[in-house]
Amino acid sequence: MLPVSNPQPAHRETIYSYLSRLAATWQTSVADLAYDIGAPFKSFLDQKPEAFDALADWAVLDSQQMEEMLSWTGRRAGNVRMNFRGEILVSRALRNPEIKGCPVCLREDSAAHDGPDLAGMVMRGDWQMREANVCVRHHHPLVPLWTFETPRDRYDFAARLREIETDILTGRLDKLETPPSAYDYWLDGRLETGRDDTWFNGQPLFTATTFCRLLGQAVLGADQSEDTNVRFAPHAAGFDVARHGETAIRAALDEIATAAISHHYERNKAFGVLYTTLTRDYAVEESFAPFRRILRECILDHWPIAPGELLLGEVVTERRLHSVATAAKEIGVGAQVVEPFLIEAEAIAQQDDCTQSRRVFDAQTHSALLKEIPTLVGPAAMRKAMGATKRELVALTEEGLLVPRTRAAKVKSPWRISDGTEFVTELAKMADPVAEDAVDWETLLLARNRTKISLVDLIAAIREGQLSVGQREGIPGFHGIVVSKSEVDDLPAKYWTGESTEEMDVPGVMSAAEFARSVGLRGNGHFIALIEAGHIPAMQCTNPKTGRIQYRLSAEDISNFHRRFVTVSTLAEETGHHRNTVRNLFSRFRVSRFSTDGQDFGLIYLRSEASKALA
């Protein structure tokens, strides 16, 4: 018997490591040993089954030993894929020109071996992984040992270790201690046993480790250091978030997006390599689909992405957010025109340092407003459509008979033509023809100026049948609407006294319209619809001044509303949050507006659903 025996495979050892240790044991080269075994070294690099069989026969290794080494080596599994420890990895995640290792492990191997130092040094399979950073046994970073492009030179471990043997044994390759993170322990345990108690259980290892790094880079931002501990920090930071699941990942992404908005960053800069890699390298990789979806949803909830745009491998079908700039471009008006409308509608804050391209709002909620803005007209066009003079339009506006769509001073076209024409049409339908030169008749504005009876009361008297109305022949529109002077003079005292509704004996605390305004609801009759549908109690009465039927609310009715419903305004007042923050929470947690049987009640939400979003 020769005084030499073959070494036994070590824990986590690869085929190439064992072949190199065999060569060092017999004091020959890897290539010569492979030839002696009966399989050229290239056949090992090509992973030919007959080469592995020859090694098993020559070194007297059983099938279990060979299977274990092959599992830590990694075997080809189709095009650019490898089977590694029962996981499918892309080849570049396992096969790199740069070979890493723990010098402390190698030095301990050498010290524990009775023969040549090189025959004891074991190259572990887990060191091959691109996403592996630390030796959890020695708390030592995995350091680059050598770099070779050609596999023949790269995997001749005996030759390469001989070149750096002195550096290993003297500690010249040692680095400062790097305490393993939760990520490092998780990766080490999953490679060892396959068990995983985190959210990543059941997901491909390559996908999980890659996403941890990408997410960590996004979370930590661009301020990276060359310090070893910090260079390994992205994996740890990403894992600490992602192991808790989608909700934690989305919260981290939302935080990044919110910070990006204040810095006017676009999505590619905000998320950096996470966005570019998922867009470019893994846009169609099925295993990355859950992570693309989470990031995609975040982007759609924070940036104004237009329909038809390709975002993370999918075409956007519906716009969620508009910015002031995109809204202006879509409807064909200037951003300075759109902005006051959005501020008045509380879609955006009045004081905001963001640029117009970053001031965003819910596109669906305010779609009707955007469609309406281009149709609005200025005073001249409004007067022409109504057939009214400048003074008549001013008077009707001052008394609230005509309400501009916005009262923002910067808006030069605040009028809905339909408001004016419908008002004139209503009066014209009740009017009888009056000669153009009839002296017994006067315009509504002249009647107001002569008698000091308000236009509101004159119109109320017409609607109540207390006052006849005429249309001067040859004078179309509002300026041709006239009333009988004698009938004006004979109007009942209630029109002359100017009594206000508040001074009369009316029930309740306030009218439904007044309450709706107090909770941030404007127009469209949504609050009245809520009452008439039976969702809020209210008292119906006749306004003694106008004679109109109206709803009024008692203190108990108001309390009932607040107990069951909220609006953005009431919730912002209760919580101290900005209205935009409340809207973002509603959007993120899919809080829908209250609706029954398809009936729209406006921007009213159930308190129970809103509370879940705030929680």
Long-range contacts (C-beta under 8 A, 24 or more apart in sequence): 4-115, 6-59, 6-60, 7-119, 7-120, 8-65, 9-61, 9-65, 9-68, 9-69, 10-109, 10-122, 11-124, 12-72, 12-122, 12-124, 12-125, 12-126, 13-69, 13-72, 13-122, 13-123, 13-124, 13-125, 14-69, 14-72, 14-73, 14-123, 14-124, 14-125, 14-128, 15-44, 15-52, 15-55, 15-69, 15-70, 15-73, 16-44, 16-73, 16-123, 16-155, 16-157, 17-122, 17-123, 17-124, 17-157, 18-55, 18-59, 18-69, 19-44, 19-55, 19-157, 20-118, 20-123, 20-156, 20-157, 20-158, 20-159, 20-161, 21-118, 21-119, 21-120, 21-121, 21-122, 21-158, 22-59, 23-158, 24-115, 24-116, 24-118, 24-119, 24-158, 25-115, 25-116, 25-119, 27-116, 29-156, 29-158, 29-159, 30-156, 30-157, 30-158, 30-159, 31-156, 41-152, 41-156, 42-152, 45-151, 45-152, 45-155, 47-75, 47-76, 71-125, 72-124, 72-125, 72-126, 73-125, 74-125, 74-128, 84-125, 84-128, 84-129, 85-125, 85-191, 85-194, 85-205, 86-194, 87-204, 87-205, 87-206, 88-204, 88-206, 89-129, 89-204, 89-205, 89-206, 90-206, 92-130, 93-129, 93-130, 93-131, 93-206, 93-209, 93-210, 94-128, 94-129, 94-130, 95-128, 95-151, 96-128, 96-130, 97-147, 97-148, 97-149, 97-154, 98-144, 98-146, 98-147, 99-123, 99-127, 99-128, 99-144, 99-145, 99-146, 99-147, 99-148, 99-154, 99-160, 100-127, 100-128, 100-132, 100-142, 100-143, 100-144, 100-145, 101-127, 101-142, 101-143, 101-145, 102-127, 102-135, 102-137, 102-138, 102-140, 102-142, 102-143, 103-140, 103-143, 103-145, 103-167, 103-168, 103-171, 103-173, 103-174, 104-135, 104-138, 104-140, 104-174, 105-135, 105-137, 105-138, 106-161, 106-168, 107-168, 107-169, 107-171, 110-168, 110-169, 117-165, 117-169, 118-158, 118-161, 118-162, 118-165, 121-157, 121-161, 121-168, 123-157, 126-187, 126-188, 126-191, 129-187, 129-191, 129-209, 131-187, 131-209, 131-210, 131-212, 131-213, 131-235, 132-187, 133-178, 133-184, 133-232, 133-235, 134-178, 134-180, 134-181, 134-184, 134-232, 136-180, 136-184, 136-185, 136-188, 139-177, 139-178, 139-179, 139-180, 140-174, 140-175, 140-177, 140-178, 141-175, 141-178, 141-228, 141-232, 143-173, 143-175, 145-173, 175-228, 176-228, 178-228, 178-229, 178-232, 181-232, 181-235, 181-236, 181-239, 181-240, 182-236, 182-239, 182-240, 182-243, 183-212, 183-235, 183-236, 183-238, 183-239, 183-240, 184-235, 184-236, 186-239, 186-243, 198-243, 198-244, 199-242, 199-243, 199-244, 199-245, 199-246, 200-242, 200-243, 203-287, 203-290, 204-287, 206-287, 207-285, 207-287, 207-288, 207-291, 208-242, 209-235, 210-277, 210-282, 211-238, 211-242, 211-288, 211-291, 212-238, 212-239, 212-242, 213-238, 214-238, 214-273, 214-274, 214-277, 214-278, 215-241, 215-242, 215-249, 215-252, 215-274, 216-241, 217-272, 217-273, 217-274, 218-252, 218-253, 218-256, 218-271, 218-272, 218-273, 218-274, 218-275, 219-252, 219-256, 221-272, 222-272, 246-290, 246-294, 249-291, 249-294, 250-294, 250-297, 250-298, 250-588, 253-294, 253-295, 253-298, 254-298, 254-301, 254-302, 254-588, 257-298, 257-299, 257-301, 257-302, 257-303, 258-302, 260-302, 261-302, 261-354, 261-358, 261-360, 262-353, 262-354, 264-354, 264-355, 264-357, 264-358, 266-303, 267-299, 267-302, 267-303, 271-295, 278-312, 279-312, 279-313, 283-312, 283-313, 284-313, 301-584, 301-587, 301-588, 302-360, 303-360, 304-357, 304-360, 304-363, 319-363, 320-362, 320-363, 320-364, 320-587, 321-360, 321-361, 321-362, 321-363, 322-360, 322-361, 322-362, 322-363, 322-366, 322-370, 323-356, 323-357, 323-358, 323-359, 323-360, 323-361, 324-348, 324-356, 324-357, 324-359, 325-355, 325-356, 325-357, 326-357, 327-361, 327-363, 327-370, 328-356, 330-370, 331-370, 331-371, 331-373, 331-374, 332-374, 333-373, 333-374, 336-410, 337-373, 337-411, 337-413, 338-370, 338-373, 340-406, 340-408, 340-410, 340-411, 341-369, 341-373, 341-405, 341-406, 341-408, 341-411, 342-366, 342-369, 343-408, 344-406, 344-407, 344-408, 345-369, 345-522, 346-520, 346-568, 346-569, 346-579, 348-580, 349-578, 349-579, 349-580, 361-583, 362-583, 362-587, 365-603, 372-405, 372-416, 375-416, 375-417, 376-405, 376-411, 376-413, 376-414, 376-415, 376-416, 377-413, 377-415, 377-417, 378-412, 378-413, 378-414, 378-415, 379-415, 381-413, 381-415, 381-417, 382-415, 382-417, 382-420, 385-417, 385-420, 385-421, 386-420, 386-421, 386-423, 386-424, 386-477, 386-478, 387-424, 387-475, 387-476, 387-477, 387-478, 387-479, 387-480, 388-420, 388-424, 388-477, 388-478, 388-479, 389-445, 389-479, 391-445, 392-443, 392-444, 392-445, 392-478, 392-479, 395-445, 395-448, 395-455, 396-423, 396-455, 396-478, 399-454, 399-455, 399-456, 400-456, 401-455, 401-456, 401-459, 420-478, 423-478, 424-477, 424-478, 424-481, 427-459, 427-462, 427-469, 427-478, 427-481, 428-471, 428-481, 430-462, 430-469, 431-469, 431-470, 431-471, 431-481, 432-468, 432-469, 432-470, 432-471, 433-470, 433-471, 433-473, 434-470, 434-471, 434-472, 434-473, 434-482, 435-472, 435-473, 436-472, 436-473, 436-474, 436-475, 438-470, 438-472, 438-482, 440-484, 440-485, 440-486, 441-470, 441-472, 441-482, 441-483, 441-484, 441-485, 442-482, 442-483, 442-485, 442-488, 443-479, 443-481, 443-482, 443-483, 444-478, 444-481, 444-482, 444-483, 447-483, 447-485, 447-488, 450-488, 451-488, 451-489, 451-496, 453-488, 453-491, 453-495, 453-496, 453-498, 454-498, 456-546, 457-495, 457-498, 457-545, 458-483, 458-488, 458-495, 460-495, 460-545, 460-546, 460-547, 461-491, 461-495, 463-547, 464-547, 466-491, 466-492, 466-495, 467-491, 494-544, 494-545, 499-545, 500-545, 501-543, 501-544, 501-545, 501-546, 504-544, 504-545, 505-544, 506-541, 506-543, 506-544, 506-552, 507-539, 507-541, 507-552, 507-554, 508-538, 508-539, 508-541, 508-552, 508-553, 508-554, 508-557, 509-552, 509-553, 509-554, 509-555, 509-558, 510-552, 510-553, 511-550, 511-551, 511-552, 511-553, 512-538, 512-550, 512-551, 512-552, 512-553, 513-550, 515-553, 515-558, 515-561, 519-561, 519-567, 519-569, 519-570, 520-567, 520-568, 520-569, 520-570, 520-603, 521-567, 521-602, 521-603, 521-604, 524-602, 526-600, 526-601, 526-602, 526-603, 526-604, 527-601, 527-602, 527-604, 529-599, 529-600, 529-601, 530-601, 530-604, 533-596, 533-599, 533-601, 535-564, 535-594, 535-596, 535-601, 536-560, 536-561, 536-564, 536-565, 562-607, 563-607, 564-606, 564-607, 565-594, 565-604, 565-605, 565-606, 565-607, 566-604, 566-605, 566-606, 566-607, 566-610, 567-603, 567-604, 567-605, 568-603, 571-610, 571-614, 575-614, 585-613, 585-614, 586-610, 586-613, 588-613, 589-613
